[in-house]
Amino acid sequence: MSDYLPYDLFAELEARQDELIVQLDHLNDKIEAALLEYAPASRTESDEDISFRKAS
């Protein structure tokens, strides 16, 4: 059995989750940049309803 106390295990899992969130945010930024790069130069009003910004 592991030497981890429940709090230690929780803290480790929470830290790993935070690392994954940072990685996903970074990937999301890359995807958004690629979408903006390949988006058509002119946009219609309906296109403005689509937001590629991060959710708050």
Secondary structure, DSSP 8 states (H G I E B T S, - for coil): -----HHHHHHHHHHHHHHHHHHHHHHHHHHHHHHHHHS-SS--HHHHT---S---
